[in-house]
C-alpha cells in the first residue's frame, strides 16, 4: 500500500513538471502580444498622435478691416484666382493676395453691410442694412486708393457713400449673398422670398414667396443652383426645388417639422449650405434634423436627429458636421446612422477635411484634428483667434483661408 502511494505521488510530480514545461513560452511572453497588445485593441482612444505627423503653420495674417459689428450676420470672404475679397460691417472693401496676404487695394463704400460677398460679371455685390443690393465694378475699386470721400458742410465732416454701379431697393434685407443665373441675379431675402431679377432693367423675372412665423431670426442659407433647378431651404423647416427659368415649383418637402411651446421654439432656421452628391441632397435646420432627399422628387431617404447651424462635409461614404450643441459627428451617408461623435466643450465652427483628418476650430481659436474613421483626436494647437461660429473656410489642398471676427484674414497650412 505504501509503495502504491509513493507511485501516485511520483506520477503527480511528473505531470506537474510536464505542464510547466509545456507552458513555459506563455510565461516568457511569446504570443502574448497577439492577445493583449494595445495595437490590436479595438478601443483606439489612446492612439499616439505622432503616428499622424500632423502639423500646422500660420503662413500669413493680415489685419484687413474692422470685421463684424453690431447685429450684422456673418460676412463671407471670396477667393478668385490669387485674390481674396472681403468686406466688413462698415463697408470697407478689400482685395488681398492669397500668396502672401499683402493688400492689393482697399476702398471704403461707407455703407452698413449686412450680407456678402458676391462676385458677378466682374462686380462685387453686397447687401446693406437698409435693404439695398449694391454692386461695384472691380476695375473702378482697384483704381481708387483707400481715402474716404469727405465733404464739409457748416464746419461738420461727413463721409459720403460711394456711388454703386448697380443699386436695387429691396422689400427686406438680403439673407445671403446673391447668385448669378446667366445675366440675371438670384436673391434670397430675409423674409425667405426668392427673386430672379434683371440688374439692368430692375425687372422681376419671377419670384416665390414664403410664409414664416413672426418671431424669426434671419437664416442665411444660400440657394443652390444645379442644372435647371434652384433649391432653397427656408426657416419654416422646408426644402424646395424650382424651375430655374420659370420659377415654377417642382417639389416642396417639410424636413424639420415645427414644434415647441411658442413661435420662437418652433422656428427652424435655415443656416447651412445645401449639399448635393449624385442624385441626393443633404440638409439640416437649426432645432431640426439632418435629412437626405432624392434630388428629383424631394422624397425623404433618411433623417437623423441632429441640429445644425454650420456647413457639413462629405468624404467618401461619411458626412461630417458640427451640431448646434457642440458635437462633432460622423454619419453614414447611405443610412444617416451615427459612426461616431465627439463632445467639444466649447463653441465650434464648421469642420473641414485635410487628407485623412477632419479638423475644426473652437471659437476661441483652438485647432483640433480627429481621425476620419474612428474620431480619435490626433491634433490640437492653440492659435487664439477670435472666430465666429459661422466662420467658413476656403480649402485649397493643405491651405486654409478664413477671416476672424475682428477683421484679420489668415492663411494656415496643415501638413500630414
Number of C-alpha atoms within 10 A of each C-alpha: 6 6 8 9 9 10 11 10 11 11 11 10 11 10 11 11 11 11 11 12 10 10 10 12 12 11 9 9 9 10 11 12 11 10 9 10 10 13 12 11 11 7 11 14 12 12 14 11 16 10 9 15 10 15 13 16 12 13 15 16 17 16 16 25 23 17 23 21 16 7 9 17 20 22 25 21 22 19 16 9 7 11 17 21 23 26 31 30 27 20 23 21 22 23 24 21 16 21 12 14 20 16 16 13 17 23 21 23 23 17 22 19 29 31 27 27 22 23 22 18 12 12 18 23 25 27 29 24 17 16 18 21 25 20 22 21 17 14 10 11 20 15 11 12 11 16 9 15 13 12 12 9 8 6 7 8 10 12 14 14 15 15 11 15 13 17 18 16 13 15 13 17 22 29 24 28 25 26 20 16 15 8 11 18 18 22 25 26 23 22 23 26 19 21 19 25 21 15 17 11 7 15 11 13 15 15 16 14 11 12 11 15 13 10 11 18 14 19 24 26 26 22 23 17 19 12 8 10 21 20 21 23 30 28 29 23 24 20 26 21 26 19 16 19 13 12 18 14 14 15 16 17 16 15 27 27 16 17 14 10 7 9 13 14 13 21 26 28 26 31 25 22 20 21 16 17 9 7 10 18 20 23 26 35 32 23 24 25 21 22 21 25 21 15 21 13 15 20 15 16 15 17 20 16 13 20 23 27 26 26 24 24 17 19 14 7 9 20 19 26 28 29 24 19 16 19 20 24 21 26 19 16 19 13 13 19 14 14 17 16 17 15 12 14 10 14 18 28 28 25 22 24 19 18 14 14 22 24 24 22 26 24 21 17 19 18 19 19 24 21 17 21 13 14 20 21 21 22 19 18 13 12 14 12 19 17 24 22 20 19 21 22 19 14 16 10 12 14 19 19 21 21 27 21 21 18 21 18 24 21 22 17 17 17 15 13
